[in-house]
Amino acid sequence: MSIKFRLREILDKKDMTQRELSRLTGLRPSTINHLCSERVDRVYLETLELICKALDINVNELIEIK
């Protein structure tokens, strides 16, 4: 099983920058940058909730399980 965090794709689709998402969520820009990388190995549930609310998406849109 492989898990993919799709934040970069979603930001591109919504034409939103990492900095904008950082401002909307209150998360540090470095955190958003890390979550946009392909090396994400863990995410706090609170962080998932903040991102999903800011982007108006469900968690199943953010995380892809193959």
BATIGU-468812 format. One record per atom (N, C-alpha, C): residue in three letters; atom name; x, y, z. Coordinates in steps of 0.001 Angstrom, whole numbers. Layout:
BEGIN
   residu   atome         X         Y         Z
      ALA      CA         X         Y         Z
...
//
This chain:
BEGIN
   residu   atome         X         Y         Z
      MET       N       851     -1172         0
      MET      CA         0         0         0
      MET       C       896      1232         0
      SER       N       519      2206      -797
      SER      CA      1264      3452      -866
      SER       C       305      4616      -589
      ILE       N       790      5594       161
      ILE      CA       -27      6750       534
      ILE       C       623      8002       -45
      LYS       N      -168      8798      -717
      LYS      CA       334     10025     -1336
      LYS       C      -413     11223      -761
      PHE       N       344     12225      -343
      PHE      CA      -224     13469       170
      PHE       C      -299     14429     -1008
      ARG       N     -1479     14849     -1409
      ARG      CA     -1708     15572     -2659
      ARG       C     -1779     17093     -2504
      LEU       N     -1164     17662     -1497
      LEU      CA     -1311     19093     -1236
      LEU       C      -818     19948     -2401
      ARG       N       339     19642     -2957
      ARG      CA       870     20443     -4066
      ARG       C      -112     20467     -5240
      GLU       N      -664     19313     -5589
      GLU      CA     -1623     19231     -6695
      GLU       C     -2860     20079     -6423
      ILE       N     -3358     20015     -5204
      ILE      CA     -4570     20755     -4848
      ILE       C     -4304     22256     -4871
      LEU       N     -3169     22680     -4362
      LEU      CA     -2831     24104     -4400
      LEU       C     -2728     24585     -5840
      ASP       N     -2099     23809     -6712
      ASP      CA     -2001     24176     -8131
      ASP       C     -3387     24287     -8756
      LYS       N     -4231     23318     -8467
      LYS      CA     -5589     23302     -9025
      LYS       C     -6397     24520     -8567
      LYS       N     -6196     24927     -7311
      LYS      CA     -6935     26064     -6756
      LYS       C     -6210     27389     -6999
      ASP       N     -5092     27324     -7718
      ASP      CA     -4287     28509     -8019
      ASP       C     -3944     29284     -6740
      MET       N     -3470     28554     -5733
      MET      CA     -3133     29117     -4430
      MET       C     -1662     28854     -4132
      THR       N     -1010     29813     -3531
      THR      CA       397     29633     -3168
      THR       C       507     28989     -1786
      GLN       N      1681     28458     -1523
      GLN      CA      1951     27903      -205
      GLN       C      1853     28994       850
      ARG       N      2311     30190       518
      ARG      CA      2275     31309      1462
      ARG       C       834     31679      1810
      GLU       N       -52     31661       821
      GLU      CA     -1467     31956      1086
      GLU       C     -2062     30916      2036
      LEU       N     -1748     29655      1787
      LEU      CA     -2260     28594      2652
      LEU       C     -1707     28744      4062
      SER       N      -457     29109      4163
      SER      CA       155     29338      5470
      SER       C      -590     30433      6232
      ARG       N      -895     31506      5528
      ARG      CA     -1614     32625      6153
      ARG       C     -3031     32205      6584
      LEU       N     -3709     31435      5740
      LEU      CA     -5077     31007      6051
      LEU       C     -5140     30026      7218
      THR       N     -4132     29185      7342
      THR      CA     -4155     28137      8361
      THR       C     -3435     28525      9645
      GLY       N     -2511     29483      9549
      GLY      CA     -1687     29818     10704
      GLY       C      -500     28879     10866
      LEU       N      -311     27979      9895
      LEU      CA       835     27065      9922
      LEU       C      2060     27781      9360
      ARG       N      3236     27393      9839
      ARG      CA      4468     28016      9356
      ARG       C      4679     27690      7876
      PRO       N      5232     28633      7119
      PRO      CA      5512     28358      5703
      PRO       C      6392     27123      5509
      SER       N      7325     26883      6414
      SER      CA      8189     25703      6290
      SER       C      7390     24410      6449
      THR       N      6352     24441      7257
      THR      CA      5485     23261      7422
      THR       C      4730     22984      6133
      ILE       N      4164     24019      5550
      ILE      CA      3435     23870      4286
      ILE       C      4386     23376      3198
      ASN       N      5585     23948      3148
      ASN      CA      6574     23543      2163
      ASN       C      6892     22057      2308
      HIS       N      7094     21598      3532
      HIS      CA      7381     20181      3768
      HIS       C      6214     19304      3310
      LEU       N      4993     19738      3590
      LEU      CA      3820     18953      3217
      LEU       C      3613     18905      1707
      CYS       N      4202     19845       991
      CYS      CA      4122     19846      -472
      CYS       C      5212     18982     -1098
      SER       N      6160     18551      -302
      SER      CA      7245     17715      -823
      SER       C      6779     16271      -926
      GLU       N      7596     15451     -1550
      GLU      CA      7252     14037     -1684
      GLU       C      7806     13214      -527
      ARG       N      8322     13872       499
      ARG      CA      8932     13157      1619
      ARG       C      8064     13178      2878
      VAL       N      6786     13457      2744
      VAL      CA      5899     13512      3900
      VAL       C      5751     12109      4475
      ASP       N      6073     11965      5762
      ASP      CA      5931     10653      6383
      ASP       C      5003     10671      7587
      ARG       N      4599     11879      8028
      ARG      CA      3617     11975      9115
      ARG       C      3009     13376      9116
      VAL       N      1761     13417      9556
      VAL      CA      1029     14684      9622
      VAL       C       133     14637     10847
      TYR       N       125     15704     11620
      TYR      CA      -782     15785     12769
      TYR       C     -2218     15913     12275
      LEU       N     -3148     15290     12983
      LEU      CA     -4558     15379     12620
      LEU       C     -5050     16819     12642
      GLU       N     -4584     17603     13592
      GLU      CA     -4973     19013     13667
      GLU       C     -4516     19761     12405
      THR       N     -3345     19430     11912
      THR      CA     -2836     20048     10689
      THR       C     -3710     19677      9502
      LEU       N     -4085     18399      9410
      LEU      CA     -4994     17960      8347
      LEU       C     -6300     18742      8391
      GLU       N     -6839     18892      9584
      GLU      CA     -8105     19604      9747
      GLU       C     -7984     21060      9300
      LEU       N     -6914     21734      9702
      LEU      CA     -6703     23134      9308
      LEU       C     -6603     23276      7795
      ILE       N     -5851     22392      7167
      ILE      CA     -5668     22454      5716
      ILE       C     -6977     22177      4997
      CYS       N     -7693     21153      5429
      CYS      CA     -8967     20815      4784
      CYS       C     -9983     21943      4909
      LYS       N    -10048     22569      6062
      LYS      CA    -10980     23693      6244
      LYS       C    -10588     24868      5361
      ALA       N     -9304     25193      5313
      ALA      CA     -8841     26335      4522
      ALA       C     -9070     26115      3023
      LEU       N     -8916     24873      2575
      LEU      CA     -9077     24563      1152
      LEU       C    -10485     24117       796
      ASP       N    -11340     23973      1801
      ASP      CA    -12717     23513      1615
      ASP       C    -12751     22168       879
      ILE       N    -11992     21207      1434
      ILE      CA    -11934     19864       861
      ILE       C    -12095     18835      1980
      ASN       N    -12321     17589      1597
      ASN      CA    -12363     16477      2543
      ASN       C    -10984     15856      2627
      VAL       N    -10702     15200      3718
      VAL      CA     -9396     14576      3908
      VAL       C     -9124     13517      2836
      ASN       N    -10170     12858      2342
      ASN      CA     -9962     11836      1311
      ASN       C     -9536     12438       -25
      GLU       N     -9722     13748      -212
      GLU      CA     -9213     14425     -1407
      GLU       C     -7733     14763     -1238
      LEU       N     -7308     14919       -11
      LEU      CA     -5930     15315       297
      LEU       C     -4993     14121       349
      ILE       N     -5502     12972       778
      ILE      CA     -4674     11779       914
      ILE       C     -5162     10716       -59
      GLU       N     -4243     10228      -873
      GLU      CA     -4577      9188     -1848
      GLU       C     -3900      7890     -1399
      ILE       N     -4673      6826     -1330
      ILE      CA     -4144      5511      -965
      ILE       C     -4202      4613     -2186
      LYS       N     -3051      4085     -2527
      LYS      CA     -2972      3219     -3723
      LYS       C     -2782      1788     -3297
//
